[in-house]
C-alpha cells in the first residue's frame, strides 16, 4: 500500500498470521494488518527508533520467514 510518510509501512499479503508468529520467534516483530480492523490480509511494519543498520537484517529474516512459511 502506498506510504507517503511516517514510521509504519503496510504490505498486503495472501496470509499473515503464521508469518507474524514465525517472524516473532526469530526476533522480528511486526503486526498482522487484521489487528487494525481491516478486512485486508497483510503486515504492518514499524521502523521508528530502530538502528538503520538493523533494517536490512530484519527484512532478510522476514524474507526468509516468508519463503519458509
C-alpha positions as a Markdown table, in Angstrom:
| # | Residue | x | y | z |
|---|---|---|---|---|
| 1 | Unk | 0.0 | 0.0 | 0.0 |
| 2 | Unk | 1.3 | 3.5 | -0.7 |
| 3 | Unk | 3.1 | 5.3 | 2.2 |
| 4 | Unk | 3.8 | 9.0 | 1.9 |
| 5 | Unk | 5.4 | 9.4 | 5.3 |
| 6 | Unk | 5.5 | 8.1 | 8.8 |
| 7 | Unk | 7.1 | 5.3 | 10.8 |
| 8 | Unk | 4.9 | 2.5 | 9.5 |
| 9 | Unk | 4.5 | 0.8 | 6.2 |
| 10 | Unk | 1.7 | -1.6 | 5.2 |
| 11 | Unk | 2.0 | -4.5 | 2.8 |
| 12 | Unk | -0.8 | -6.7 | 1.6 |
| 13 | Unk | -0.3 | -10.5 | 1.5 |
| 14 | Unk | -2.3 | -13.6 | 1.0 |
| 15 | Unk | -1.6 | -14.9 | 4.5 |
| 16 | Unk | -0.2 | -13.2 | 7.6 |
| 17 | Unk | -0.9 | -14.8 | 11.0 |
| 18 | Unk | 1.6 | -17.7 | 10.7 |
| 19 | Unk | 4.2 | -15.4 | 9.2 |
| 20 | Unk | 3.8 | -12.8 | 12.0 |
| 21 | Unk | 4.2 | -15.6 | 14.6 |
| 22 | Unk | 7.2 | -17.2 | 12.9 |
| 23 | Unk | 9.0 | -13.8 | 12.4 |
| 24 | Unk | 8.4 | -13.0 | 16.1 |
| 25 | Unk | 10.1 | -16.3 | 17.1 |
| 26 | Unk | 13.2 | -15.1 | 15.1 |
| 27 | Unk | 13.2 | -11.7 | 16.7 |
| 28 | Unk | 11.4 | -9.6 | 14.1 |
| 29 | Unk | 8.2 | -8.1 | 15.4 |
| 30 | Unk | 5.5 | -6.8 | 13.0 |
| 31 | Unk | 1.7 | -6.6 | 13.2 |
| 32 | Unk | -0.9 | -8.5 | 11.4 |
| 33 | Unk | -2.9 | -6.0 | 9.4 |
| 34 | Unk | -6.2 | -7.6 | 10.6 |
| 35 | Unk | -5.4 | -6.4 | 14.1 |
| 36 | Unk | -6.3 | -2.9 | 12.9 |
| 37 | Unk | -9.8 | -4.0 | 12.0 |
| 38 | Unk | -9.0 | -4.1 | 8.3 |
| 39 | Unk | -10.7 | -6.7 | 6.0 |
| 40 | Unk | -7.3 | -7.0 | 4.2 |
| 41 | Unk | -4.6 | -9.5 | 5.0 |
| 42 | Unk | -1.1 | -8.4 | 5.4 |
| 43 | Unk | 1.5 | -6.8 | 7.6 |
| 44 | Unk | 2.3 | -3.5 | 9.3 |
| 45 | Unk | 6.0 | -2.8 | 9.6 |
| 46 | Unk | 7.0 | -0.2 | 12.2 |
| 47 | Unk | 10.5 | 1.2 | 11.8 |
| 48 | Unk | 10.8 | 4.1 | 14.2 |
| 49 | Unk | 13.5 | 4.2 | 16.8 |
| 50 | Unk | 15.4 | 1.4 | 15.1 |
| 51 | Unk | 19.1 | 1.4 | 14.2 |
| 52 | Unk | 19.0 | 1.7 | 10.4 |
| 53 | Unk | 21.7 | -1.0 | 10.2 |
| 54 | Unk | 19.2 | -3.5 | 11.6 |
| 55 | Unk | 16.6 | -2.8 | 9.0 |
| 56 | Unk | 18.4 | -4.9 | 6.3 |
| 57 | Unk | 18.9 | -7.7 | 8.7 |
| 58 | Unk | 15.3 | -7.7 | 9.8 |
| 59 | Unk | 14.0 | -7.6 | 6.3 |
| 60 | Unk | 16.3 | -10.5 | 5.4 |
| 61 | Unk | 14.9 | -12.5 | 8.3 |
| 62 | Unk | 11.3 | -11.5 | 7.2 |
| 63 | Unk | 12.0 | -12.6 | 3.7 |
| 64 | Unk | 13.3 | -16.0 | 4.9 |
| 65 | Unk | 10.2 | -16.5 | 7.0 |
| 66 | Unk | 8.0 | -15.7 | 4.0 |
| 67 | Unk | 9.8 | -18.3 | 1.9 |
| 68 | Unk | 9.6 | -20.9 | 4.7 |
| 69 | Unk | 6.0 | -20.3 | 5.8 |
